[in-house]
């Protein structure tokens, strides 16, 4: 189940992610279970992360970002170039309070 975000929430999260650095990188092997586990752990700890996708094909980058979001139950906030922004609220400690819809 992916998270549905309103336009205002997406704008807010893009602003929050502006200063972040990419903390994970998807390589040529694509989305493996190990990568999914790492992204899930990073999302639980940070809630909002940037992931760098190393692929030359635009459609392949979009597909990898969508698959990663789907497999981690996260929202794909934005994808620009080789960087995707993912958001998933933490189960134990929420740090980011989204604006109302």
N, CA, C and O atoms as CSV, one atom per row, in Angstrom:
chain,resi,resn,atom,element,x,y,z
A,1,UNK,N,N,0.833,-1.174,0.000
A,1,UNK,CA,C,0.000,0.000,0.000
A,1,UNK,C,C,0.887,1.249,0.000
A,1,UNK,O,O,1.592,1.506,0.976
A,2,UNK,N,N,0.856,2.010,-1.067
A,2,UNK,CA,C,1.643,3.230,-1.125
A,2,UNK,C,C,0.847,4.383,-0.529
A,2,UNK,O,O,-0.376,4.313,-0.403
A,3,UNK,N,N,1.544,5.419,-0.175
A,3,UNK,CA,C,0.944,6.570,0.474
A,3,UNK,C,C,0.482,7.558,-0.595
A,3,UNK,O,O,1.225,7.866,-1.527
A,4,UNK,N,N,-0.737,8.047,-0.459
A,4,UNK,CA,C,-1.253,9.058,-1.377
A,4,UNK,C,C,-1.011,10.435,-0.762
A,4,UNK,O,O,-1.451,10.708,0.355
A,5,UNK,N,N,-0.315,11.294,-1.490
A,5,UNK,CA,C,0.001,12.631,-1.008
A,5,UNK,C,C,-0.760,13.676,-1.815
A,5,UNK,O,O,-0.958,13.522,-3.020
A,6,UNK,N,N,-1.181,14.731,-1.141
A,6,UNK,CA,C,-1.815,15.844,-1.842
A,6,UNK,C,C,-0.724,16.713,-2.460
A,6,UNK,O,O,0.458,16.527,-2.171
A,7,UNK,N,N,-1.117,17.656,-3.305
A,7,UNK,CA,C,-0.143,18.552,-3.929
A,7,UNK,C,C,0.587,19.387,-2.886
A,7,UNK,O,O,1.792,19.610,-3.002
A,8,UNK,N,N,-0.128,19.848,-1.873
A,8,UNK,CA,C,0.496,20.649,-0.819
A,8,UNK,C,C,1.516,19.822,-0.033
A,8,UNK,O,O,2.588,20.321,0.308
A,9,UNK,N,N,1.188,18.576,0.249
A,9,UNK,CA,C,2.111,17.704,0.968
A,9,UNK,C,C,3.343,17.392,0.126
A,9,UNK,O,O,4.458,17.347,0.644
A,10,UNK,N,N,3.142,17.177,-1.168
A,10,UNK,CA,C,4.269,16.915,-2.063
A,10,UNK,C,C,5.186,18.126,-2.119
A,10,UNK,O,O,6.407,17.980,-2.058
A,11,UNK,N,N,4.613,19.325,-2.235
A,11,UNK,CA,C,5.402,20.548,-2.255
A,11,UNK,C,C,6.194,20.707,-0.960
A,11,UNK,O,O,7.370,21.069,-0.988
A,12,UNK,N,N,5.551,20.437,0.168
A,12,UNK,CA,C,6.203,20.532,1.470
A,12,UNK,C,C,7.383,19.561,1.559
A,12,UNK,O,O,8.468,19.938,2.001
A,13,UNK,N,N,7.171,18.318,1.141
A,13,UNK,CA,C,8.233,17.310,1.212
A,13,UNK,C,C,9.383,17.626,0.262
A,13,UNK,O,O,10.543,17.385,0.598
A,14,UNK,N,N,9.077,18.161,-0.920
A,14,UNK,CA,C,10.146,18.568,-1.835
A,14,UNK,C,C,11.009,19.651,-1.197
A,14,UNK,O,O,12.231,19.637,-1.344
A,15,UNK,N,N,10.382,20.585,-0.492
A,15,UNK,CA,C,11.129,21.626,0.206
A,15,UNK,C,C,11.988,21.062,1.322
A,15,UNK,O,O,13.124,21.494,1.513
A,16,UNK,N,N,11.448,20.089,2.066
A,16,UNK,CA,C,12.204,19.461,3.142
A,16,UNK,C,C,13.403,18.674,2.609
A,16,UNK,O,O,14.444,18.599,3.262
A,17,UNK,N,N,13.248,18.091,1.421
A,17,UNK,CA,C,14.297,17.247,0.846
A,17,UNK,C,C,15.367,18.045,0.111
A,17,UNK,O,O,16.394,17.493,-0.286
A,18,UNK,N,N,15.131,19.336,-0.072
A,18,UNK,CA,C,16.044,20.138,-0.894
A,18,UNK,C,C,17.493,20.057,-0.413
A,18,UNK,O,O,18.403,19.920,-1.231
A,19,UNK,N,N,17.718,20.138,0.876
A,19,UNK,CA,C,19.075,20.139,1.401
A,19,UNK,C,C,19.665,18.761,1.662
A,19,UNK,O,O,20.813,18.655,2.093
A,20,UNK,N,N,18.905,17.710,1.409
A,20,UNK,CA,C,19.388,16.351,1.682
A,20,UNK,C,C,20.350,15.863,0.609
A,20,UNK,O,O,20.254,16.259,-0.553
A,21,UNK,N,N,21.259,15.018,1.001
A,21,UNK,CA,C,22.139,14.321,0.065
A,21,UNK,C,C,21.587,12.916,-0.158
A,21,UNK,O,O,20.912,12.362,0.709
A,22,UNK,N,N,21.878,12.349,-1.319
A,22,UNK,CA,C,21.457,10.973,-1.600
A,22,UNK,C,C,22.225,10.029,-0.674
A,22,UNK,O,O,23.454,10.064,-0.627
A,23,UNK,N,N,21.492,9.184,0.064
A,23,UNK,CA,C,22.154,8.307,1.025
A,23,UNK,C,C,22.291,6.879,0.515
A,23,UNK,O,O,23.045,6.092,1.087
A,24,UNK,N,N,21.580,6.533,-0.544
A,24,UNK,CA,C,21.687,5.197,-1.125
A,24,UNK,C,C,21.777,5.314,-2.637
A,24,UNK,O,O,21.355,6.310,-3.225
A,25,UNK,N,N,22.331,4.284,-3.254
A,25,UNK,CA,C,22.468,4.281,-4.708
A,25,UNK,C,C,22.020,2.939,-5.267
A,25,UNK,O,O,22.418,1.880,-4.780
A,26,UNK,N,N,21.181,3.003,-6.304
A,26,UNK,CA,C,20.743,1.809,-7.015
A,26,UNK,C,C,21.730,1.602,-8.154
A,26,UNK,O,O,21.909,2.485,-8.994
A,27,UNK,N,N,22.370,0.442,-8.185
A,27,UNK,CA,C,23.374,0.172,-9.199
A,27,UNK,C,C,22.813,-0.563,-10.401
A,27,UNK,O,O,21.605,-0.587,-10.633
A,28,UNK,N,N,23.710,-1.156,-11.151
A,28,UNK,CA,C,23.339,-1.851,-12.369
A,28,UNK,C,C,22.550,-3.124,-12.146
A,28,UNK,O,O,21.894,-3.613,-13.065
A,29,UNK,N,N,22.603,-3.673,-10.934
A,29,UNK,CA,C,21.872,-4.910,-10.650
A,29,UNK,C,C,20.395,-4.670,-10.381
A,29,UNK,O,O,19.628,-5.621,-10.233
A,30,UNK,N,N,19.992,-3.409,-10.317
A,30,UNK,CA,C,18.582,-3.107,-10.106
A,30,UNK,C,C,18.199,-3.171,-8.647
A,30,UNK,O,O,19.037,-2.992,-7.763
A,31,UNK,N,N,16.929,-3.427,-8.400
A,31,UNK,CA,C,16.380,-3.432,-7.050
A,31,UNK,C,C,16.425,-4.859,-6.498
A,31,UNK,O,O,15.646,-5.720,-6.907
A,32,UNK,N,N,17.345,-5.092,-5.568
A,32,UNK,CA,C,17.458,-6.398,-4.928
A,32,UNK,C,C,16.780,-6.339,-3.560
A,32,UNK,O,O,16.429,-5.261,-3.081
A,33,UNK,N,N,16.601,-7.485,-2.946
A,33,UNK,CA,C,15.966,-7.531,-1.626
A,33,UNK,C,C,16.836,-6.831,-0.590
A,33,UNK,O,O,16.315,-6.206,0.334
A,34,UNK,N,N,18.153,-6.927,-0.731
A,34,UNK,CA,C,19.069,-6.249,0.185
A,34,UNK,C,C,18.884,-4.739,0.101
A,34,UNK,O,O,18.850,-4.053,1.122
A,35,UNK,N,N,18.765,-4.227,-1.118
A,35,UNK,CA,C,18.550,-2.793,-1.307
A,35,UNK,C,C,17.212,-2.374,-0.715
A,35,UNK,O,O,17.125,-1.330,-0.069
A,36,UNK,N,N,16.180,-3.165,-0.923
A,36,UNK,CA,C,14.861,-2.861,-0.368
A,36,UNK,C,C,14.928,-2.799,1.159
A,36,UNK,O,O,14.334,-1.911,1.771
A,37,UNK,N,N,15.646,-3.737,1.772
A,37,UNK,CA,C,15.798,-3.739,3.227
A,37,UNK,C,C,16.540,-2.496,3.713
A,37,UNK,O,O,16.168,-1.908,4.729
A,38,UNK,N,N,17.594,-2.094,2.987
A,38,UNK,CA,C,18.357,-0.901,3.352
A,38,UNK,C,C,17.498,0.357,3.234
A,38,UNK,O,O,17.529,1.223,4.108
A,39,UNK,N,N,16.734,0.451,2.152
A,39,UNK,CA,C,15.858,1.612,1.957
A,39,UNK,C,C,14.780,1.641,3.031
A,39,UNK,O,O,14.466,2.706,3.563
A,40,UNK,N,N,14.214,0.493,3.353
A,40,UNK,CA,C,13.187,0.432,4.399
A,40,UNK,C,C,13.754,0.883,5.740
A,40,UNK,O,O,13.095,1.616,6.478
A,41,UNK,N,N,14.958,0.455,6.057
A,41,UNK,CA,C,15.608,0.883,7.299
A,41,UNK,C,C,15.897,2.369,7.315
A,41,UNK,O,O,15.706,3.033,8.333
A,42,UNK,N,N,16.358,2.895,6.188
A,42,UNK,CA,C,16.638,4.329,6.095
A,42,UNK,C,C,15.350,5.139,6.206
A,42,UNK,O,O,15.338,6.196,6.837
A,43,UNK,N,N,14.267,4.655,5.600
A,43,UNK,CA,C,12.985,5.349,5.697
A,43,UNK,C,C,12.448,5.318,7.122
A,43,UNK,O,O,11.864,6.298,7.583
A,44,UNK,N,N,12.637,4.215,7.818
A,44,UNK,CA,C,12.175,4.122,9.203
A,44,UNK,C,C,12.940,5.112,10.086
A,44,UNK,O,O,12.375,5.695,11.011
A,45,UNK,N,N,14.214,5.292,9.792
A,45,UNK,CA,C,15.033,6.187,10.600
A,45,UNK,C,C,14.862,7.653,10.207
A,45,UNK,O,O,14.762,8.514,11.081
A,46,UNK,N,N,14.827,7.952,8.902
A,46,UNK,CA,C,14.814,9.338,8.418
A,46,UNK,C,C,13.444,9.811,7.909
A,46,UNK,O,O,13.174,11.012,7.931
A,47,UNK,N,N,12.601,8.928,7.466
A,47,UNK,CA,C,11.283,9.200,6.870
A,47,UNK,C,C,11.355,9.782,5.464
A,47,UNK,O,O,10.510,9.457,4.629
A,48,UNK,N,N,12.321,10.620,5.180
A,48,UNK,CA,C,12.450,11.268,3.872
A,48,UNK,C,C,13.884,11.089,3.410
A,48,UNK,O,O,14.814,11.557,4.067
A,49,UNK,N,N,14.070,10.404,2.269
A,49,UNK,CA,C,15.424,10.131,1.788
A,49,UNK,C,C,15.522,10.402,0.291
A,49,UNK,O,O,14.525,10.440,-0.430
A,50,UNK,N,N,16.765,10.587,-0.144
A,50,UNK,CA,C,17.061,10.679,-1.565
A,50,UNK,C,C,17.846,9.432,-1.954
A,50,UNK,O,O,18.732,8.984,-1.227
A,51,UNK,N,N,17.503,8.885,-3.111
A,51,UNK,CA,C,18.171,7.699,-3.635
A,51,UNK,C,C,18.680,8.037,-5.032
A,51,UNK,O,O,17.930,8.543,-5.867
A,52,UNK,N,N,19.953,7.755,-5.280
A,52,UNK,CA,C,20.529,7.994,-6.599
A,52,UNK,C,C,20.407,6.719,-7.423
A,52,UNK,O,O,20.740,5.628,-6.959
A,53,UNK,N,N,19.924,6.873,-8.653
A,53,UNK,CA,C,19.710,5.731,-9.536
A,53,UNK,C,C,20.695,5.825,-10.690
A,53,UNK,O,O,20.643,6.763,-11.484
A,54,UNK,N,N,21.592,4.851,-10.779
A,54,UNK,CA,C,22.638,4.862,-11.796
A,54,UNK,C,C,22.164,4.098,-13.036
A,54,UNK,O,O,22.443,2.909,-13.190
A,55,UNK,N,N,21.452,4.791,-13.903
A,55,UNK,CA,C,20.994,4.207,-15.155
A,55,UNK,C,C,20.934,5.318,-16.189
A,55,UNK,O,O,20.581,6.454,-15.870
A,56,UNK,N,N,21.278,4.991,-17.422
A,56,UNK,CA,C,21.283,6.003,-18.471
A,56,UNK,C,C,19.912,6.190,-19.109
A,56,UNK,O,O,19.633,7.250,-19.668
A,57,UNK,N,N,19.068,5.192,-19.036
A,57,UNK,CA,C,17.766,5.234,-19.684
A,57,UNK,C,C,16.719,5.873,-18.758
A,57,UNK,O,O,16.552,5.445,-17.616
A,58,UNK,N,N,16.027,6.886,-19.251
A,58,UNK,CA,C,15.034,7.608,-18.456
A,58,UNK,C,C,13.900,6.705,-17.997
A,58,UNK,O,O,13.487,6.770,-16.839
A,59,UNK,N,N,13.391,5.864,-18.889
A,59,UNK,CA,C,12.288,4.967,-18.520
A,59,UNK,C,C,12.733,3.942,-17.483
A,59,UNK,O,O,11.968,3.582,-16.589
A,60,UNK,N,N,13.974,3.474,-17.606
A,60,UNK,CA,C,14.500,2.509,-16.635
A,60,UNK,C,C,14.629,3.156,-15.258
A,60,UNK,O,O,14.324,2.519,-14.250
A,61,UNK,N,N,15.076,4.415,-15.199
A,61,UNK,CA,C,15.175,5.122,-13.914
A,61,UNK,C,C,13.797,5.290,-13.290
A,61,UNK,O,O,13.624,5.093,-12.087
A,62,UNK,N,N,12.825,5.653,-14.105
A,62,UNK,CA,C,11.453,5.826,-13.600
A,62,UNK,C,C,10.904,4.498,-13.074
A,62,UNK,O,O,10.281,4.454,-12.013
A,63,UNK,N,N,11.139,3.420,-13.820
A,63,UNK,CA,C,10.655,2.105,-13.404
A,63,UNK,C,C,11.330,1.644,-12.109
A,63,UNK,O,O,10.665,1.088,-11.234
A,64,UNK,N,N,12.637,1.866,-11.976
A,64,UNK,CA,C,13.346,1.473,-10.763
A,64,UNK,C,C,12.846,2.275,-9.563
A,64,UNK,O,O,12.672,1.720,-8.478
A,65,UNK,N,N,12.616,3.564,-9.747
A,65,UNK,CA,C,12.123,4.395,-8.650
A,65,UNK,C,C,10.721,3.953,-8.219
A,65,UNK,O,O,10.434,3.868,-7.025
A,66,UNK,N,N,9.863,3.676,-9.183
A,66,UNK,CA,C,8.506,3.228,-8.867
A,66,UNK,C,C,8.527,1.869,-8.161
A,66,UNK,O,O,7.780,1.654,-7.206
A,67,UNK,N,N,9.374,0.963,-8.627
A,67,UNK,CA,C,9.461,-0.362,-8.002
A,67,UNK,C,C,9.983,-0.259,-6.580
A,67,UNK,O,O,9.487,-0.940,-5.683
A,68,UNK,N,N,10.980,0.591,-6.372
A,68,UNK,CA,C,11.532,0.775,-5.032
A,68,UNK,C,C,10.478,1.358,-4.095
A,68,UNK,O,O,10.369,0.928,-2.946
A,69,UNK,N,N,9.711,2.322,-4.565
A,69,UNK,CA,C,8.640,2.909,-3.753
A,69,UNK,C,C,7.565,1.868,-3.441
A,69,UNK,O,O,7.069,1.799,-2.317
A,70,UNK,N,N,7.214,1.070,-4.428
A,70,UNK,CA,C,6.176,0.050,-4.228
A,70,UNK,C,C,6.625,-1.009,-3.228
A,70,UNK,O,O,5.864,-1.395,-2.342
A,71,UNK,N,N,7.866,-1.479,-3.373
A,71,UNK,CA,C,8.346,-2.562,-2.508
A,71,UNK,C,C,8.630,-2.112,-1.083
A,71,UNK,O,O,8.686,-2.944,-0.177
A,72,UNK,N,N,8.811,-0.815,-0.866
A,72,UNK,CA,C,9.054,-0.307,0.489
A,72,UNK,C,C,7.829,0.375,1.080
A,72,UNK,O,O,7.899,0.923,2.180
A,73,UNK,N,N,6.701,0.350,0.362
A,73,UNK,CA,C,5.463,1.008,0.795
A,73,UNK,C,C,5.692,2.494,1.059
A,73,UNK,O,O,5.187,3.043,2.038
A,74,UNK,N,N,6.446,3.129,0.190
A,74,UNK,CA,C,6.763,4.548,0.330
A,74,UNK,C,C,6.103,5.333,-0.798
A,74,UNK,O,O,5.649,4.769,-1.794
A,75,UNK,N,N,6.064,6.636,-0.614
A,75,UNK,CA,C,5.551,7.526,-1.655
A,75,UNK,C,C,6.742,8.072,-2.438
A,75,UNK,O,O,7.728,8.524,-1.856
A,76,UNK,N,N,6.638,8.024,-3.747
A,76,UNK,CA,C,7.648,8.635,-4.602
A,76,UNK,C,C,7.277,10.113,-4.712
A,76,UNK,O,O,6.368,10.476,-5.458
A,77,UNK,N,N,7.982,10.956,-3.972
A,77,UNK,CA,C,7.664,12.374,-3.913
A,77,UNK,C,C,8.049,13.056,-5.219
A,77,UNK,O,O,7.278,13.838,-5.774
A,78,UNK,N,N,9.250,12.750,-5.703
A,78,UNK,CA,C,9.744,13.401,-6.913
A,78,UNK,C,C,10.892,12.577,-7.484
A,78,UNK,O,O,11.608,11.887,-6.759
A,79,UNK,N,N,11.046,12.669,-8.802
A,79,UNK,CA,C,12.211,12.090,-9.453
A,79,UNK,C,C,12.708,13.090,-10.464
A,79,UNK,O,O,12.004,13.437,-11.413
A,80,UNK,N,N,13.921,13.552,-10.257
A,80,UNK,CA,C,14.549,14.473,-11.192
A,80,UNK,C,C,15.896,13.895,-11.562
A,80,UNK,O,O,16.741,13.657,-10.699
A,81,UNK,N,N,16.090,13.673,-12.845
A,81,UNK,CA,C,17.367,13.132,-13.302
A,81,UNK,C,C,17.619,11.763,-12.705
A,81,UNK,O,O,16.824,10.839,-12.875
A,82,UNK,N,N,18.734,11.646,-12.006
A,82,UNK,CA,C,19.137,10.365,-11.426
A,82,UNK,C,C,18.742,10.231,-9.960
A,82,UNK,O,O,19.098,9.240,-9.321
A,83,UNK,N,N,18.015,11.203,-9.412
A,83,UNK,CA,C,17.703,11.216,-7.982
A,83,UNK,C,C,16.197,11.090,-7.760
A,83,UNK,O,O,15.400,11.793,-8.381
A,84,UNK,N,N,15.829,10.176,-6.861
A,84,UNK,CA,C,14.429,9.993,-6.473
A,84,UNK,C,C,14.292,10.331,-4.996
A,84,UNK,O,O,15.171,10.014,-4.195
A,85,UNK,N,N,13.191,10.972,-4.642
A,85,UNK,CA,C,12.895,11.313,-3.250
A,85,UNK,C,C,11.758,10.404,-2.785
A,85,UNK,O,O,10.691,10.359,-3.399
A,86,UNK,N,N,12.005,9.681,-1.690
A,86,UNK,CA,C,11.017,8.757,-1.137
A,86,UNK,C,C,10.612,9.203,0.262
A,86,UNK,O,O,11.438,9.689,1.034
A,87,UNK,N,N,9.329,9.033,0.579
A,87,UNK,CA,C,8.810,9.370,1.905
A,87,UNK,C,C,7.942,8.236,2.426
A,87,UNK,O,O,7.098,7.693,1.713
A,88,UNK,N,N,8.171,7.896,3.684
A,88,UNK,CA,C,7.301,6.968,4.401
A,88,UNK,C,C,7.351,7.334,5.881
A,88,UNK,O,O,8.436,7.387,6.459
A,89,UNK,N,N,6.211,7.586,6.501
A,89,UNK,CA,C,6.237,7.950,7.925
A,89,UNK,C,C,6.753,6.793,8.774
A,89,UNK,O,O,6.471,5.626,8.503
A,90,UNK,N,N,7.505,7.143,9.793
A,90,UNK,CA,C,8.060,6.154,10.703
A,90,UNK,C,C,6.963,5.549,11.568
A,90,UNK,O,O,6.025,6.240,11.967
A,91,UNK,N,N,7.084,4.274,11.853
A,91,UNK,CA,C,6.106,3.592,12.690
A,91,UNK,C,C,6.303,3.967,14.155
A,91,UNK,O,O,5.333,4.176,14.883
A,92,UNK,N,N,7.565,4.051,14.587
A,92,UNK,CA,C,7.866,4.265,16.001
A,92,UNK,C,C,7.979,5.736,16.387
A,92,UNK,O,O,7.487,6.135,17.442
A,93,UNK,N,N,8.620,6.545,15.546
A,93,UNK,CA,C,8.794,7.960,15.913
A,93,UNK,C,C,8.676,8.830,14.668
A,93,UNK,O,O,9.558,8.849,13.810
A,94,UNK,N,N,7.575,9.539,14.597
A,94,UNK,CA,C,7.351,10.417,13.457
A,94,UNK,C,C,8.075,11.735,13.680
A,94,UNK,O,O,7.942,12.362,14.731
A,95,UNK,N,N,8.840,12.145,12.683
A,95,UNK,CA,C,9.593,13.380,12.772
A,95,UNK,C,C,8.978,14.461,11.892
A,95,UNK,O,O,9.027,15.641,12.237
A,96,UNK,N,N,8.409,14.075,10.776
A,96,UNK,CA,C,7.872,15.027,9.818
A,96,UNK,C,C,6.346,15.081,9.964
A,96,UNK,O,O,5.657,14.065,9.871
A,97,UNK,N,N,5.850,16.284,10.193
A,97,UNK,CA,C,4.404,16.489,10.284
A,97,UNK,C,C,3.959,17.129,8.982
A,97,UNK,O,O,4.339,18.256,8.664
A,98,UNK,N,N,3.147,16.391,8.232
A,98,UNK,CA,C,2.679,16.874,6.929
A,98,UNK,C,C,1.573,17.903,7.103
A,98,UNK,O,O,0.786,17.823,8.047
A,99,UNK,N,N,1.512,18.880,6.183
A,99,UNK,CA,C,0.375,19.809,6.219
A,99,UNK,C,C,-0.919,19.068,5.913
A,99,UNK,O,O,-0.914,18.023,5.264
A,100,UNK,N,N,-2.017,19.620,6.385
A,100,UNK,CA,C,-3.324,18.997,6.154
A,100,UNK,C,C,-3.698,19.064,4.679
A,100,UNK,O,O,-3.216,19.917,3.934
A,101,UNK,N,N,-4.553,18.162,4.288
A,101,UNK,CA,C,-4.964,18.079,2.874
A,101,UNK,C,C,-5.799,19.238,2.423
A,101,UNK,O,O,-6.208,19.290,1.263
